[in-house]
Amino acid sequence: MSAYLLDNYRPGQPRPPRYAEPLFDFDCAFDELFPTFRASDRTCPEAMLAMDTSWLTEAAAQAGLQLARLPLPGAWSGTRAAWTTGQDLVLLHKPGHEDRRPHGKHVQ
C-alpha cells in the first residue's frame, strides 16, 4: 500500500516541484483523538492525510499483519535522494503464510 508517512515529513524541507505545494504540508492536527494523523487543510482534513508509521503498524497488527520491511520513502517529502514512488510504500504480510508461488515464477 502507499501512504504519506509523517516519519518522513520535515516542515520547510525542500521537495520536488510536484510536491512543493501547501497540499503536502501536513501541519494541521487532525483530531486530538488521533494524534498520529495530520492534515494539510484544517477545513477539509479528509482531502489529504498523513499518518505515523507507529499507528499503521498497530492497525496492521490488529488485522493479523505486520510490516514485511521498513517503509520505502516516496518523493513527496523530499527527505531522500532515492525514492520508489510519489507516496511512501508500505509492504505488509501475514506471518506464517509463506509465498505460495512456484519459485522463479511470477503471477501476472
C-alpha positions as YAML, in Angstrom:
chain: A
units: angstrom
residues:
- id: 1
  name: MET
  ca: [0.00, 0.00, 0.00]
- id: 2
  name: SER
  ca: [1.07, 3.59, -0.30]
- id: 3
  name: ALA
  ca: [0.59, 6.39, 2.22]
- id: 4
  name: TYR
  ca: [2.02, 9.69, 3.36]
- id: 5
  name: LEU
  ca: [4.03, 8.85, 6.47]
- id: 6
  name: LEU
  ca: [4.74, 11.58, 8.99]
- id: 7
  name: ASP
  ca: [8.02, 9.89, 9.83]
- id: 8
  name: ASN
  ca: [9.37, 11.34, 6.58]
- id: 9
  name: TYR
  ca: [7.81, 14.82, 6.88]
- id: 10
  name: ARG
  ca: [10.06, 17.77, 7.75]
- id: 11
  name: PRO
  ca: [8.34, 21.20, 7.73]
- id: 12
  name: GLY
  ca: [10.21, 23.53, 5.40]
- id: 13
  name: GLN
  ca: [12.13, 20.68, 3.73]
- id: 14
  name: PRO
  ca: [12.66, 21.44, 0.02]
- id: 15
  name: ARG
  ca: [10.63, 18.98, -2.04]
- id: 16
  name: PRO
  ca: [10.43, 18.08, -5.73]
- id: 17
  name: PRO
  ca: [8.38, 20.71, -7.64]
- id: 18
  name: ARG
  ca: [5.33, 18.48, -7.99]
- id: 19
  name: TYR
  ca: [5.17, 18.13, -4.17]
- id: 20
  name: ALA
  ca: [6.27, 21.65, -3.19]
- id: 21
  name: GLU
  ca: [2.67, 22.80, -2.69]
- id: 22
  name: PRO
  ca: [0.72, 23.53, 0.51]
- id: 23
  name: LEU
  ca: [-1.34, 20.39, -0.20]
- id: 24
  name: PHE
  ca: [1.69, 18.39, 1.02]
- id: 25
  name: ASP
  ca: [2.27, 20.48, 4.17]
- id: 26
  name: PHE
  ca: [0.89, 18.23, 6.90]
- id: 27
  name: ASP
  ca: [0.89, 20.86, 9.63]
- id: 28
  name: CYS
  ca: [-2.70, 20.63, 10.89]
- id: 29
  name: ALA
  ca: [-3.54, 18.36, 13.78]
- id: 30
  name: PHE
  ca: [-6.37, 16.16, 12.57]
- id: 31
  name: ASP
  ca: [-8.10, 15.42, 15.83]
- id: 32
  name: GLU
  ca: [-6.98, 15.17, 19.45]
- id: 33
  name: LEU
  ca: [-8.28, 11.58, 19.47]
- id: 34
  name: PHE
  ca: [-5.90, 10.75, 16.61]
- id: 35
  name: PRO
  ca: [-2.59, 12.49, 17.38]
- id: 36
  name: THR
  ca: [-0.74, 10.27, 14.90]
- id: 37
  name: PHE
  ca: [-2.67, 11.81, 11.97]
- id: 38
  name: ARG
  ca: [-2.11, 15.23, 10.43]
- id: 39
  name: ALA
  ca: [-3.89, 17.02, 7.59]
- id: 40
  name: SER
  ca: [-2.79, 19.65, 5.12]
- id: 41
  name: ASP
  ca: [-6.11, 21.58, 5.28]
- id: 42
  name: ARG
  ca: [-7.89, 22.17, 8.57]
- id: 43
  name: THR
  ca: [-11.19, 22.94, 6.79]
- id: 44
  name: CYS
  ca: [-11.16, 19.69, 4.81]
- id: 45
  name: PRO
  ca: [-8.90, 17.21, 6.65]
- id: 46
  name: GLU
  ca: [-10.06, 14.21, 4.63]
- id: 47
  name: ALA
  ca: [-8.64, 15.75, 1.45]
- id: 48
  name: MET
  ca: [-5.07, 14.86, 2.40]
- id: 49
  name: LEU
  ca: [-3.94, 12.94, 5.47]
- id: 50
  name: ALA
  ca: [-0.59, 11.69, 6.69]
- id: 51
  name: MET
  ca: [-0.08, 9.16, 9.46]
- id: 52
  name: ASP
  ca: [2.64, 7.98, 11.76]
- id: 53
  name: THR
  ca: [4.16, 4.59, 10.98]
- id: 54
  name: SER
  ca: [3.50, 3.50, 14.57]
- id: 55
  name: TRP
  ca: [-0.27, 3.84, 14.02]
- id: 56
  name: LEU
  ca: [-0.07, 1.92, 10.75]
- id: 57
  name: THR
  ca: [1.96, -0.85, 12.40]
- id: 58
  name: GLU
  ca: [-0.56, -1.13, 15.24]
- id: 59
  name: ALA
  ca: [-3.56, -1.18, 12.87]
- id: 60
  name: ALA
  ca: [-1.87, -3.85, 10.76]
- id: 61
  name: ALA
  ca: [-1.20, -5.97, 13.86]
- id: 62
  name: GLN
  ca: [-4.88, -5.79, 14.81]
- id: 63
  name: ALA
  ca: [-5.63, -7.23, 11.35]
- id: 64
  name: GLY
  ca: [-3.04, -10.01, 11.81]
- id: 65
  name: LEU
  ca: [-0.47, -8.33, 9.55]
- id: 66
  name: GLN
  ca: [3.00, -6.89, 10.07]
- id: 67
  name: LEU
  ca: [5.49, -4.84, 8.13]
- id: 68
  name: ALA
  ca: [7.45, -7.05, 5.75]
- id: 69
  name: ARG
  ca: [10.23, -4.44, 5.72]
- id: 70
  name: LEU
  ca: [10.74, -0.81, 6.67]
- id: 71
  name: PRO
  ca: [8.59, 1.51, 4.54]
- id: 72
  name: LEU
  ca: [10.26, 2.83, 1.41]
- id: 73
  name: PRO
  ca: [10.21, 6.63, 1.27]
- id: 74
  name: GLY
  ca: [8.37, 8.39, -1.53]
- id: 75
  name: ALA
  ca: [9.40, 11.50, -3.41]
- id: 76
  name: TRP
  ca: [6.72, 13.68, -1.77]
- id: 77
  name: SER
  ca: [8.70, 14.50, 1.40]
- id: 78
  name: GLY
  ca: [11.99, 15.46, -0.23]
- id: 79
  name: THR
  ca: [13.86, 13.74, 2.60]
- id: 80
  name: ARG
  ca: [15.57, 11.06, 0.50]
- id: 81
  name: ALA
  ca: [17.53, 11.29, -2.73]
- id: 82
  name: ALA
  ca: [16.38, 7.80, -3.74]
- id: 83
  name: TRP
  ca: [12.67, 7.03, -3.77]
- id: 84
  name: THR
  ca: [10.27, 4.47, -5.20]
- id: 85
  name: THR
  ca: [7.09, 6.42, -5.99]
- id: 86
  name: GLY
  ca: [5.30, 9.62, -5.01]
- id: 87
  name: GLN
  ca: [3.92, 8.29, -1.73]
- id: 88
  name: ASP
  ca: [5.74, 6.18, 0.83]
- id: 89
  name: LEU
  ca: [5.46, 2.48, 0.04]
- id: 90
  name: VAL
  ca: [4.41, 0.05, 2.79]
- id: 91
  name: LEU
  ca: [4.60, -3.72, 2.34]
- id: 92
  name: LEU
  ca: [2.60, -5.83, 4.80]
- id: 93
  name: HIS
  ca: [2.45, -9.59, 5.17]
- id: 94
  name: LYS
  ca: [0.62, -12.19, 7.24]
- id: 95
  name: PRO
  ca: [3.10, -14.06, 9.44]
- id: 96
  name: GLY
  ca: [3.13, -17.81, 8.83]
- id: 97
  name: HIS
  ca: [1.83, -17.53, 5.29]
- id: 98
  name: GLU
  ca: [4.80, -18.10, 3.04]
- id: 99
  name: ASP
  ca: [4.80, -17.15, -0.62]
- id: 100
  name: ARG
  ca: [2.80, -19.81, -2.45]
- id: 101
  name: ARG
  ca: [4.09, -19.00, -5.92]
- id: 102
  name: PRO
  ca: [6.35, -21.61, -7.51]
- id: 103
  name: HIS
  ca: [9.95, -20.44, -7.18]
- id: 104
  name: GLY
  ca: [11.12, -18.42, -10.14]
- id: 105
  name: LYS
  ca: [7.60, -17.83, -11.50]
- id: 106
  name: HIS
  ca: [5.70, -14.60, -11.21]
- id: 107
  name: VAL
  ca: [1.94, -14.20, -11.08]
- id: 108
  name: GLN
  ca: [0.73, -11.83, -13.76]
...
